[in-house]
């Protein structure tokens, strides 16, 4: 029985042209990258495309990856940056075009009373609240609360001080409470 190769071994093999080694890295880290991207974007339709971009960027940067951080940390950093790129593009598009549907979206549609519909509504509500956060705050929330990174890991991934991580997390959670609090009170 062969032992499971480490990321470092797989990376060396992939650098030498072993496509199966790269595929193994992709399969090993795909769900973590997807979770990070989904947390940042909140739009499931964009997640697969951005995950693909992350692994393309990783493949292109493989020879420059020095191994100072783990493969997982490096991929998460690429995922955050790729997500921030999408958020910047969204913001540019929104500033150019004003949707006629905005007024229609404000009207709530009657939904079914089944638990799946209720769960979907809750997820939409949370995604909407997350989308109202500044991208730098959203990145901290995703890394700390969704991905479960430590303060130190989050600081390293984002290239900021640990105190900045804690302050951004505090501001983000306060903002989320402000957005979600009244809505959650109505549901009680």
C-alpha positions as semicolon CSV with decimal commas, in nm:
position;residue;x (nm);y (nm);z (nm)
1;X;0,000;0,000;0,000
2;X;0,143;0,336;-0,104
3;X;0,142;0,619;0,148
4;X;-0,054;0,929;0,051
5;X;0,194;1,178;-0,097
6;X;0,222;1,521;0,062
7;X;0,127;1,838;-0,123
8;X;0,498;1,917;-0,157
9;X;0,569;1,587;-0,331
10;X;0,269;1,629;-0,557
11;X;0,375;1,983;-0,637
12;X;0,726;1,868;-0,733
13;X;0,574;1,601;-0,957
14;X;0,334;1,852;-1,113
15;X;0,621;2,093;-1,182
16;X;0,787;1,810;-1,371
17;X;0,482;1,764;-1,592
18;X;0,285;1,500;-1,398
19;X;-0,076;1,600;-1,472
20;X;-0,209;1,335;-1,233
21;X;-0,019;1,499;-0,947
22;X;-0,176;1,835;-1,028
23;X;-0,518;1,669;-1,051
24;X;-0,460;1,521;-0,703
25;X;-0,378;1,867;-0,565
26;X;-0,692;2,005;-0,730
27;X;-0,914;1,728;-0,588
28;X;-0,757;1,763;-0,244
29;X;-0,820;2,138;-0,218
30;X;-1,118;2,202;-0,445
31;X;-1,384;2,197;-0,172
32;X;-1,189;2,437;0,051
33;X;-1,134;2,678;-0,237
34;X;-1,502;2,653;-0,339
35;X;-1,618;2,721;0,018
36;X;-1,397;3,029;0,038
37;X;-1,513;3,162;-0,299
38;X;-1,880;3,093;-0,217
39;X;-1,843;3,276;0,111
40;X;-1,687;3,574;-0,061
41;X;-1,924;3,599;-0,355
42;X;-2,252;3,468;-0,219
43;X;-2,360;3,389;-0,574
44;X;-2,352;3,013;-0,644
45;X;-2,359;3,067;-1,022
46;X;-2,015;3,230;-1,015
47;X;-1,839;2,989;-0,780
48;X;-1,738;2,721;-1,032
49;X;-1,592;2,976;-1,272
50;X;-1,388;3,146;-1,000
51;X;-1,266;2,812;-0,860
52;X;-1,148;2,727;-1,210
53;X;-0,967;3,063;-1,230
54;X;-0,801;2,992;-0,894
55;X;-0,657;2,661;-1,013
56;X;-0,549;2,810;-1,347
57;X;-0,365;3,086;-1,160
58;X;-0,212;2,829;-0,927
59;X;-0,099;2,617;-1,221
60;X;0,058;2,920;-1,388
61;X;0,232;3,025;-1,063
62;X;0,341;2,674;-0,960
63;X;0,705;2,732;-1,053
64;X;0,716;3,054;-0,847
65;X;0,555;2,894;-0,539
66;X;0,839;2,875;-0,286
67;X;0,655;2,676;-0,022
68;X;0,681;2,947;0,246
69;X;0,316;2,877;0,320
70;X;0,121;2,556;0,281
71;X;-0,039;2,475;-0,052
72;X;-0,380;2,522;0,111
73;X;-0,286;2,868;0,240
74;X;-0,152;2,970;-0,100
75;X;-0,468;2,850;-0,276
76;X;-0,688;3,031;-0,024
77;X;-0,495;3,352;-0,086
78;X;-0,548;3,311;-0,462
79;X;-0,920;3,238;-0,398
80;X;-0,961;3,554;-0,190
81;X;-0,784;3,765;-0,454
82;X;-0,985;3,612;-0,741
83;X;-1,306;3,674;-0,545
84;X;-1,208;4,034;-0,477
85;X;-1,149;4,078;-0,852
86;X;-1,505;3,959;-0,919
87;X;-1,644;4,190;-0,649
88;X;-1,461;4,487;-0,802
89;X;-1,600;4,401;-1,147
90;X;-1,950;4,372;-0,999
91;X;-1,916;4,713;-0,837
92;X;-1,803;4,868;-1,167
93;X;-2,096;4,711;-1,352
94;X;-2,344;4,825;-1,089
95;X;-2,216;5,179;-1,109
96;X;-2,265;5,179;-1,490
97;X;-2,608;5,021;-1,503
98;X;-2,911;5,072;-1,284
99;X;-3,145;4,777;-1,300
100;X;-3,512;4,836;-1,361
101;X;-3,577;4,524;-1,162
102;X;-3,452;4,676;-0,835
103;X;-3,799;4,797;-0,739
104;X;-3,950;4,460;-0,827
105;X;-3,688;4,278;-0,618
106;X;-3,783;4,486;-0,316
107;X;-4,130;4,334;-0,322
108;X;-4,134;4,004;-0,144
109;X;-4,291;3,713;-0,321
110;X;-4,508;3,474;-0,127
111;X;-4,312;3,154;-0,070
112;X;-4,406;2,804;0,021
113;X;-4,418;2,714;0,387
114;X;-4,202;2,406;0,345
115;X;-3,872;2,379;0,540
116;X;-3,658;2,369;0,222
117;X;-3,804;2,698;0,105
118;X;-3,746;2,848;0,448
119;X;-3,384;2,726;0,453
120;X;-3,329;2,867;0,104
121;X;-3,473;3,201;0,219
122;X;-3,236;3,203;0,518
123;X;-2,937;3,133;0,295
124;X;-3,044;3,413;0,059
125;X;-3,082;3,646;0,357
126;X;-2,735;3,562;0,489
127;X;-2,580;3,599;0,142
128;X;-2,752;3,933;0,102
129;X;-2,617;4,048;0,438
130;X;-2,267;3,926;0,349
131;X;-2,286;4,113;0,018
132;X;-2,348;4,435;0,211
133;X;-2,015;4,403;0,390
134;X;-1,707;4,575;0,253
135;X;-1,492;4,318;0,070
136;X;-1,210;4,350;0,325
137;X;-1,456;4,272;0,606
138;X;-1,619;3,990;0,411
139;X;-1,278;3,829;0,354
140;X;-1,214;3,820;0,729
141;X;-1,561;3,679;0,803
142;X;-1,521;3,407;0,540
143;X;-1,176;3,304;0,657
144;X;-1,250;3,316;1,031
145;X;-1,613;3,207;1,056
146;X;-1,668;2,995;0,746
147;X;-1,326;2,846;0,672
148;X;-1,229;2,828;1,041
149;X;-0,887;2,989;1,001
150;X;-0,716;3,121;1,312
151;X;-0,648;3,492;1,358
152;X;-0,283;3,428;1,272
153;X;-0,370;3,233;0,956
154;X;-0,620;3,499;0,849
155;X;-0,363;3,774;0,902
156;X;-0,107;3,584;0,696
157;X;-0,354;3,509;0,416
158;X;-0,466;3,867;0,386
159;X;-0,127;4,025;0,458
160;X;-0,259;4,232;0,748
161;X;-0,186;4,257;1,121
162;X;-0,363;4,027;1,367
163;X;-0,518;4,329;1,538
164;X;-0,661;4,438;1,203
165;X;-0,817;4,092;1,161
166;X;-0,986;4,120;1,500
167;X;-1,103;4,476;1,439
168;X;-1,243;4,393;1,093
169;X;-1,417;4,086;1,231
170;X;-1,568;4,292;1,510
171;X;-1,693;4,557;1,268
172;X;-1,826;4,295;1,027
173;X;-2,015;4,099;1,292
174;X;-2,161;4,422;1,431
175;X;-2,275;4,517;1,081
176;X;-2,424;4,170;1,024
177;X;-2,611;4,195;1,357
178;X;-2,742;4,535;1,250
179;X;-2,864;4,395;0,917
180;X;-2,994;4,058;1,036
181;X;-3,107;4,150;1,388
182;X;-3,439;4,316;1,299
183;X;-3,520;4,042;1,050
184;X;-3,444;3,765;1,296
185;X;-3,653;3,939;1,564
186;X;-3,954;3,939;1,328
187;X;-3,921;3,563;1,279
188;X;-3,932;3,486;1,650
